[in-house]
Amino acid sequence: MARRAGKAANRKARQRYVPRTPRPAAAATPVPPVGTPDAREATALDPPRRTGATSGARAAASELTTNQRAEYHYVERDLRNIGILTAVMAAMLVASWFVFNALGLVS
């Protein structure tokens, strides 16, 4: 039986490492060295520093990123759906219990 083109001869050949071409990195803004006239602008590139005034638990609970808020929205929706499905299943269980008792199928 003839082998199809592109099919590896053995398992090891299928699993061989093929390096991928690296993607070009995003152009980072160059930060001038300390002591140059542009050093003041370089400090403006640094992210804002946290202050110790906020308590750890309160700060952690109130500082959600946009992605975390979006994920939390889905969790909230999923929990609501689970609650609705649980209520529907409980109602069906109670209704079937009444039907089985009414038909005399329960001993």
TIRO-2110 file (N, C-alpha, C; in Angstrom, 1 decimal):
// TIRO-2110
0.8, -1.2, 0.0, N, 1, A
0.0, 0.0, 0.0, CA, 1, A
0.9, 1.2, 0.0, C, 1, A
0.6, 2.2, -0.9, N, 2, A
1.5, 3.4, -1.0, CA, 2, A
1.1, 4.3, 0.1, C, 2, A
2.2, 5.1, 0.5, N, 3, A
2.0, 6.1, 1.6, CA, 3, A
1.6, 7.4, 0.9, C, 3, A
0.7, 8.1, 1.7, N, 4, A
0.3, 9.4, 1.2, CA, 4, A
1.4, 10.4, 1.4, C, 4, A
1.4, 11.4, 0.6, N, 5, A
2.4, 12.5, 0.8, CA, 5, A
2.1, 13.3, 2.1, C, 5, A
3.2, 13.6, 2.8, N, 6, A
3.0, 14.5, 3.9, CA, 6, A
2.8, 13.7, 5.2, C, 6, A
2.7, 12.4, 5.1, N, 7, A
2.5, 11.6, 6.3, CA, 7, A
3.8, 11.1, 6.8, C, 7, A
4.0, 11.3, 8.2, N, 8, A
5.3, 11.0, 8.8, CA, 8, A
5.5, 9.4, 8.7, C, 8, A
6.8, 9.0, 8.6, N, 9, A
7.1, 7.6, 8.5, CA, 9, A
6.9, 6.9, 9.8, C, 9, A
7.1, 7.6, 10.9, N, 10, A
7.0, 6.9, 12.2, CA, 10, A
6.5, 8.0, 13.3, C, 10, A
6.3, 7.5, 14.4, N, 11, A
5.8, 8.4, 15.5, CA, 11, A
6.8, 9.5, 15.9, C, 11, A
8.1, 9.1, 15.9, N, 12, A
9.1, 10.0, 16.3, CA, 12, A
9.2, 11.2, 15.3, C, 12, A
9.0, 10.9, 14.0, N, 13, A
9.0, 11.9, 13.0, CA, 13, A
7.8, 12.8, 13.1, C, 13, A
6.7, 12.3, 13.5, N, 14, A
5.5, 13.1, 13.7, CA, 14, A
5.7, 14.1, 14.9, C, 14, A
6.5, 13.7, 15.9, N, 15, A
6.6, 14.5, 17.0, CA, 15, A
7.9, 15.3, 17.0, C, 15, A
8.6, 15.4, 15.9, N, 16, A
9.9, 16.1, 15.9, CA, 16, A
9.6, 17.6, 16.1, C, 16, A
10.6, 18.3, 16.7, N, 17, A
10.5, 19.7, 17.0, CA, 17, A
10.8, 20.5, 15.8, C, 17, A
9.9, 21.4, 15.4, N, 18, A
10.1, 22.3, 14.3, CA, 18, A
10.0, 23.7, 14.9, C, 18, A
11.2, 24.4, 14.9, N, 19, A
11.1, 25.7, 15.4, CA, 19, A
10.3, 26.7, 14.6, C, 19, A
9.6, 27.5, 15.2, N, 20, A
8.7, 28.5, 14.5, CA, 20, A
9.5, 29.8, 14.4, C, 20, A
9.2, 30.5, 13.3, N, 21, A
9.8, 31.8, 13.2, CA, 21, A
9.3, 32.7, 14.3, C, 21, A
10.2, 33.5, 14.9, N, 22, A
9.7, 34.3, 16.0, CA, 22, A
8.9, 35.5, 15.5, C, 22, A
7.9, 35.8, 16.2, N, 23, A
7.0, 37.0, 15.9, CA, 23, A
7.8, 38.3, 16.2, C, 23, A
7.6, 39.3, 15.4, N, 24, A
8.3, 40.6, 15.7, CA, 24, A
7.7, 41.1, 17.0, C, 24, A
8.6, 41.5, 17.9, N, 25, A
8.1, 42.1, 19.2, CA, 25, A
7.6, 43.5, 19.0, C, 25, A
6.6, 43.9, 19.8, N, 26, A
6.1, 45.2, 19.7, CA, 26, A
7.2, 46.2, 20.0, C, 26, A
7.2, 47.3, 19.3, N, 27, A
8.2, 48.3, 19.5, CA, 27, A
8.1, 48.9, 20.8, C, 27, A
9.0, 48.7, 21.7, N, 28, A
9.0, 49.2, 23.0, CA, 28, A
9.6, 50.6, 23.0, C, 28, A
9.0, 51.5, 23.8, N, 29, A
9.6, 52.9, 23.8, CA, 29, A
10.9, 52.8, 24.6, C, 29, A
11.9, 53.4, 24.0, N, 30, A
13.2, 53.4, 24.7, CA, 30, A
13.2, 54.3, 25.9, C, 30, A
13.8, 53.8, 27.0, N, 31, A
13.9, 54.5, 28.2, CA, 31, A
15.3, 55.1, 28.3, C, 31, A
15.5, 56.4, 28.4, N, 32, A
16.9, 56.9, 28.5, CA, 32, A
17.5, 56.6, 29.8, C, 32, A
18.8, 56.5, 29.8, N, 33, A
19.5, 56.2, 31.1, CA, 33, A
19.4, 57.4, 32.1, C, 33, A
19.6, 57.0, 33.3, N, 34, A
19.4, 58.0, 34.4, CA, 34, A
20.5, 59.1, 34.3, C, 34, A
20.1, 60.3, 34.5, N, 35, A
21.1, 61.4, 34.4, CA, 35, A
21.0, 62.1, 33.1, C, 35, A
20.3, 61.6, 32.1, N, 36, A
20.2, 62.4, 30.9, CA, 36, A
19.0, 63.4, 31.0, C, 36, A
19.0, 64.3, 30.0, N, 37, A
17.9, 65.3, 30.1, CA, 37, A
16.5, 64.7, 30.0, C, 37, A
16.4, 63.5, 29.3, N, 38, A
15.1, 62.9, 29.1, CA, 38, A
14.7, 62.0, 30.3, C, 38, A
15.5, 62.0, 31.4, N, 39, A
15.2, 61.1, 32.5, CA, 39, A
13.8, 61.4, 33.2, C, 39, A
13.4, 62.7, 33.2, N, 40, A
12.1, 63.1, 33.8, CA, 40, A
11.0, 62.4, 33.0, C, 40, A
11.1, 62.4, 31.6, N, 41, A
10.1, 61.8, 30.8, CA, 41, A
10.1, 60.3, 31.0, C, 41, A
11.3, 59.7, 31.3, N, 42, A
11.3, 58.3, 31.5, CA, 42, A
10.6, 57.9, 32.8, C, 42, A
10.6, 58.7, 33.8, N, 43, A
9.9, 58.4, 35.0, CA, 43, A
8.4, 58.5, 34.8, C, 43, A
8.0, 59.2, 33.8, N, 44, A
6.6, 59.3, 33.5, CA, 44, A
6.1, 58.0, 32.9, C, 44, A
7.0, 57.2, 32.3, N, 45, A
6.6, 56.0, 31.7, CA, 45, A
6.4, 54.9, 32.7, C, 45, A
6.9, 55.0, 33.9, N, 46, A
6.7, 54.0, 34.9, CA, 46, A
5.3, 53.9, 35.3, C, 46, A
4.8, 52.7, 35.7, N, 47, A
3.4, 52.6, 36.2, CA, 47, A
3.3, 53.3, 37.5, C, 47, A
2.1, 53.8, 37.9, N, 48, A
1.9, 54.4, 39.1, CA, 48, A
2.2, 53.5, 40.3, C, 48, A
2.8, 54.1, 41.3, N, 49, A
3.2, 53.3, 42.5, CA, 49, A
2.0, 53.2, 43.5, C, 49, A
1.9, 52.1, 44.2, N, 50, A
0.9, 51.9, 45.2, CA, 50, A
1.3, 52.5, 46.4, C, 50, A
0.3, 53.0, 47.1, N, 51, A
0.6, 53.6, 48.4, CA, 51, A
0.2, 52.6, 49.5, C, 51, A
0.8, 52.7, 50.7, N, 52, A
0.5, 51.8, 51.8, CA, 52, A
-0.7, 52.2, 52.6, C, 52, A
-1.5, 53.3, 52.1, N, 53, A
-2.6, 53.8, 52.9, CA, 53, A
-3.8, 52.8, 52.8, C, 53, A
-4.0, 52.1, 51.8, N, 54, A
-5.1, 51.2, 51.7, CA, 54, A
-4.8, 49.9, 52.3, C, 54, A
-5.8, 49.3, 52.9, N, 55, A
-5.6, 48.0, 53.6, CA, 55, A
-5.5, 46.9, 52.5, C, 55, A
-4.8, 45.8, 52.8, N, 56, A
-4.6, 44.8, 51.8, CA, 56, A
-5.9, 44.1, 51.3, C, 56, A
-6.8, 43.8, 52.2, N, 57, A
-8.0, 43.1, 51.8, CA, 57, A
-8.9, 44.0, 51.0, C, 57, A
-9.0, 45.2, 51.5, N, 58, A
-9.9, 46.2, 50.8, CA, 58, A
-9.4, 46.5, 49.4, C, 58, A
-8.1, 46.7, 49.3, N, 59, A
-7.5, 47.0, 48.0, CA, 59, A
-7.6, 45.9, 47.0, C, 59, A
-7.4, 44.7, 47.5, N, 60, A
-7.5, 43.5, 46.6, CA, 60, A
-8.9, 43.3, 46.1, C, 60, A
-9.9, 43.6, 46.9, N, 61, A
-11.3, 43.4, 46.5, CA, 61, A
-11.7, 44.4, 45.6, C, 61, A
-11.2, 45.6, 45.6, N, 62, A
-11.7, 46.7, 44.8, CA, 62, A
-10.9, 47.0, 43.6, C, 62, A
-9.8, 46.3, 43.4, N, 63, A
-9.0, 46.6, 42.2, CA, 63, A
-9.1, 45.4, 41.2, C, 63, A
-10.2, 45.4, 40.5, N, 64, A
-10.3, 44.4, 39.4, CA, 64, A
-10.0, 45.0, 38.1, C, 64, A
-9.3, 44.3, 37.3, N, 65, A
-9.0, 44.8, 35.9, CA, 65, A
-10.2, 44.6, 35.1, C, 65, A
-10.2, 45.2, 33.9, N, 66, A
-11.3, 45.1, 33.0, CA, 66, A
-11.6, 43.6, 32.6, C, 66, A
-10.5, 42.8, 32.4, N, 67, A
-10.7, 41.4, 32.0, CA, 67, A
-11.3, 40.6, 33.2, C, 67, A
-10.9, 40.9, 34.4, N, 68, A
-11.4, 40.2, 35.5, CA, 68, A
-12.9, 40.6, 35.7, C, 68, A
-13.2, 41.8, 35.5, N, 69, A
-14.7, 42.2, 35.6, CA, 69, A
-15.5, 41.5, 34.5, C, 69, A
-15.0, 41.4, 33.3, N, 70, A
-15.7, 40.7, 32.2, CA, 70, A
-15.8, 39.2, 32.6, C, 70, A
-14.8, 38.6, 33.2, N, 71, A
-14.9, 37.2, 33.5, CA, 71, A
-15.9, 37.0, 34.7, C, 71, A
-15.9, 37.9, 35.6, N, 72, A
-16.8, 37.9, 36.8, CA, 72, A
-18.2, 38.0, 36.3, C, 72, A
-18.5, 38.8, 35.2, N, 73, A
-19.8, 38.9, 34.7, CA, 73, A
-20.3, 37.6, 34.2, C, 73, A
-19.4, 36.8, 33.5, N, 74, A
-19.8, 35.5, 33.0, CA, 74, A
-20.1, 34.5, 34.2, C, 74, A
-19.3, 34.6, 35.2, N, 75, A
-19.5, 33.8, 36.4, CA, 75, A
-20.8, 34.1, 37.0, C, 75, A
-21.2, 35.3, 37.1, N, 76, A
-22.5, 35.7, 37.7, CA, 76, A
-23.6, 35.2, 36.8, C, 76, A
-23.5, 35.3, 35.5, N, 77, A
-24.5, 34.7, 34.6, CA, 77, A
-24.6, 33.2, 34.7, C, 77, A
-23.5, 32.6, 34.8, N, 78, A
-23.5, 31.1, 35.0, CA, 78, A
-24.2, 30.7, 36.3, C, 78, A
-23.9, 31.4, 37.4, N, 79, A
-24.5, 31.0, 38.6, CA, 79, A
-26.0, 31.2, 38.6, C, 79, A
-26.4, 32.3, 37.9, N, 80, A
-27.9, 32.5, 37.8, CA, 80, A
-28.5, 31.4, 37.0, C, 80, A
-27.9, 31.0, 35.9, N, 81, A
-28.4, 29.9, 35.1, CA, 81, A
-28.5, 28.6, 35.9, C, 81, A
-27.4, 28.3, 36.7, N, 82, A
-27.4, 27.1, 37.5, CA, 82, A
-28.6, 27.2, 38.5, C, 82, A
-28.8, 28.3, 39.1, N, 83, A
-29.9, 28.5, 40.0, CA, 83, A
-31.3, 28.2, 39.4, C, 83, A
-31.5, 28.8, 38.2, N, 84, A
-32.7, 28.6, 37.4, CA, 84, A
-32.9, 27.1, 37.1, C, 84, A
-31.9, 26.5, 36.6, N, 85, A
-32.0, 25.0, 36.2, CA, 85, A
-32.3, 24.2, 37.5, C, 85, A
-31.7, 24.5, 38.6, N, 86, A
-31.9, 23.8, 39.8, CA, 86, A
-33.4, 23.9, 40.2, C, 86, A
-33.9, 25.1, 40.1, N, 87, A
-35.3, 25.4, 40.5, CA, 87, A
-36.3, 24.6, 39.5, C, 87, A
-36.0, 24.6, 38.3, N, 88, A
-36.8, 23.9, 37.3, CA, 88, A
-36.8, 22.4, 37.6, C, 88, A
-35.6, 21.9, 37.9, N, 89, A
-35.5, 20.4, 38.1, CA, 89, A
-36.2, 20.1, 39.4, C, 89, A
-36.2, 20.9, 40.4, N, 90, A
-36.9, 20.7, 41.7, CA, 90, A
-38.4, 20.7, 41.4, C, 90, A
-38.9, 21.7, 40.6, N, 91, A
-40.3, 21.7, 40.3, CA, 91, A
-40.7, 20.5, 39.5, C, 91, A
-39.9, 20.0, 38.6, N, 92, A
-40.2, 18.8, 37.8, CA, 92, A
-40.3, 17.6, 38.7, C, 92, A
-39.4, 17.5, 39.7, N, 93, A
-39.4, 16.4, 40.7, CA, 93, A
-40.7, 16.4, 41.5, C, 93, A
-41.1, 17.6, 42.0, N, 94, A
-42.3, 17.7, 42.8, CA, 94, A
-43.5, 17.3, 41.9, C, 94, A
-43.5, 17.8, 40.7, N, 95, A
-44.7, 17.6, 39.8, CA, 95, A
-44.8, 16.1, 39.5, C, 95, A
-43.6, 15.4, 39.3, N, 96, A
-43.7, 14.0, 38.9, CA, 96, A
-44.1, 13.2, 40.2, C, 96, A
-43.7, 13.6, 41.4, N, 97, A
-44.1, 12.9, 42.6, CA, 97, A
-45.6, 13.0, 42.7, C, 97, A
-46.2, 14.2, 42.4, N, 98, A
-47.7, 14.3, 42.5, CA, 98, A
-48.4, 13.4, 41.4, C, 98, A
-47.8, 13.4, 40.2, N, 99, A
-48.4, 12.6, 39.1, CA, 99, A
-48.3, 11.1, 39.5, C, 99, A
-47.2, 10.6, 40.0, N, 100, A
-47.0, 9.2, 40.3, CA, 100, A
-48.0, 8.8, 41.5, C, 100, A
-48.2, 9.7, 42.5, N, 101, A
-49.1, 9.4, 43.5, CA, 101, A
-50.5, 9.4, 43.0, C, 101, A
-50.9, 10.3, 42.1, N, 102, A
-52.2, 10.4, 41.6, CA, 102, A
-52.6, 9.2, 40.8, C, 102, A
-51.6, 8.6, 40.0, N, 103, A
-51.8, 7.4, 39.2, CA, 103, A
-51.7, 6.2, 40.0, C, 103, A
-51.3, 6.2, 41.2, N, 104, A
-51.1, 5.1, 42.1, CA, 104, A
-49.9, 4.2, 41.7, C, 104, A
-48.9, 4.8, 41.1, N, 105, A
-47.7, 4.1, 40.7, CA, 105, A
-46.7, 3.9, 41.9, C, 105, A
-46.9, 4.7, 43.0, N, 106, A
-46.0, 4.6, 44.1, CA, 106, A
-46.6, 3.7, 45.1, C, 106, A
-45.8, 2.7, 45.7, N, 107, A
-46.4, 1.8, 46.6, CA, 107, A
-46.2, 2.3, 48.0, C, 107, A
END
